Structures are given as structure tokens and as C-alpha cells.
Amino acid sequence: MIPSLVLALVLASLYGLVFYLLFGHGWLRLVFYWLVSVAGFFLGQWIARAVGLALFNIGDLNVVEGTLVSWLSLSAVHAWRRVR
């Protein structure tokens, strides 16, 4: 496996777990927050490469951009679920 992919999955999993510990109840939300976090992190990677951003890279991994989009995704989904 590519080391940057492993690091991306570890970081996104950590973000999903932290968000679950702060706001989640039940095992299904843990899985849901993990999926949202991973999707958001890779969306941030794609956006950073498309725009050409490189704030803080570790190899090919855009850590800042992935982190920001991951947390924004988690926050948006949490706000959307609270409104429903």
C-alpha cells in the first residue's frame, strides 16, 4: 500500500473517532462519521490537487486541506442531522 494512502486513512479515521466521541451515540454513527470523514479527507485531497494548493504536505498528502474538508464535512453532516 502507498504510505500516503495509509496516513490519509489513519488521519481520517482519527478525525471520525474524535468527532464520534464528541457528538456521537451508537455504533452506527461511528461508522457513519468514519465514512464521512474519509470521504471529506479525500475530497480535500482532490480539491487541493485541482487548485494547486500545498500548505503543509507530507509526501503527496495535503494534510491541511484534507483535515479542513474532513472537519467541515463532519460539521455539516452533524448540523444537517440535528435539523432533521
Backbone torsions as a table, in degrees:
resi	resn	phi	psi	omega
1	MET	NA	149.7	179.7
2	ILE	-72.8	130.4	-177.9
3	PRO	-58.5	-36.2	179.2
4	SER	-67.6	-32.6	176.1
5	LEU	-67.4	-40.9	178.2
6	VAL	-64.0	-45.0	178.9
7	LEU	-63.3	-40.0	178.1
8	ALA	-61.9	-44.2	179.0
9	LEU	-66.4	-37.7	178.4
10	VAL	-65.8	-46.7	179.4
11	LEU	-63.4	-46.2	180.0
12	ALA	-63.5	-38.2	177.5
13	SER	-65.6	-39.8	177.9
14	LEU	-63.8	-42.7	178.1
15	TYR	-63.3	-42.9	177.9
16	GLY	-63.8	-39.6	178.9
17	LEU	-66.7	-44.2	178.8
18	VAL	-62.6	-42.8	178.7
19	PHE	-63.5	-40.0	177.3
20	TYR	-63.4	-42.5	-179.8
21	LEU	-65.0	-29.9	178.6
22	LEU	-81.2	-40.3	-169.6
23	PHE	-127.0	-7.5	-170.0
24	GLY	-93.8	155.6	174.2
25	HIS	-142.7	119.9	179.3
26	GLY	98.0	150.9	-175.9
27	TRP	-70.2	-30.1	-179.9
28	LEU	-66.3	-34.7	177.3
29	ARG	-68.5	-31.1	175.7
30	LEU	-61.0	-46.8	178.3
31	VAL	-64.8	-42.2	-179.4
32	PHE	-62.6	-48.0	179.4
33	TYR	-64.9	-34.8	177.4
34	TRP	-64.2	-45.8	179.3
35	LEU	-62.3	-43.4	179.3
36	VAL	-63.8	-41.7	-179.5
37	SER	-64.6	-45.0	179.3
38	VAL	-64.6	-44.6	179.0
39	ALA	-62.9	-42.4	178.7
40	GLY	-64.7	-40.1	179.7
41	PHE	-63.5	-45.2	-179.9
42	PHE	-72.4	-28.6	172.4
43	LEU	-65.3	-40.9	175.9
44	GLY	-62.2	-37.6	176.1
45	GLN	-62.5	-45.4	-178.4
46	TRP	-64.3	-44.5	179.3
47	ILE	-62.1	-44.8	-179.0
48	ALA	-61.6	-40.5	179.3
49	ARG	-71.3	-36.3	-179.3
50	ALA	-68.3	-37.6	-178.1
51	VAL	-87.4	-26.0	-179.8
52	GLY	93.7	24.4	178.0
53	LEU	-78.5	148.4	177.1
54	ALA	-155.4	69.7	-177.1
55	LEU	-73.5	-51.6	-180.0
56	PHE	-147.6	98.8	-177.5
57	ASN	-101.2	144.9	167.5
58	ILE	-118.5	100.6	-173.3
59	GLY	66.7	-123.9	177.4
60	ASP	-90.8	-1.8	-173.2
61	LEU	-90.2	123.6	175.3
62	ASN	-89.7	95.5	-171.7
63	VAL	-70.1	-48.1	-175.8
64	VAL	-64.2	-47.9	-177.9
65	GLU	-64.4	-43.7	177.5
66	GLY	-62.6	-41.4	179.6
67	THR	-64.7	-46.0	-179.1
68	LEU	-61.0	-47.2	-178.1
69	VAL	-69.4	-34.5	177.4
70	SER	-62.3	-49.3	180.0
71	TRP	-67.3	-36.8	176.1
72	LEU	-64.5	-39.6	177.9
73	SER	-63.8	-46.0	179.0
74	LEU	-62.1	-43.4	179.8
75	SER	-65.7	-40.6	179.7
76	ALA	-64.9	-42.6	179.6
77	VAL	-66.9	-39.6	178.5
78	HIS	-64.2	-43.3	178.3
79	ALA	-65.3	-39.9	179.1
80	TRP	-64.5	-40.4	-180.0
81	ARG	-70.0	-29.9	178.9
82	ARG	-72.9	-32.7	179.8
83	VAL	-70.5	-36.9	-178.8
84	ARG	-65.9	NA	NA
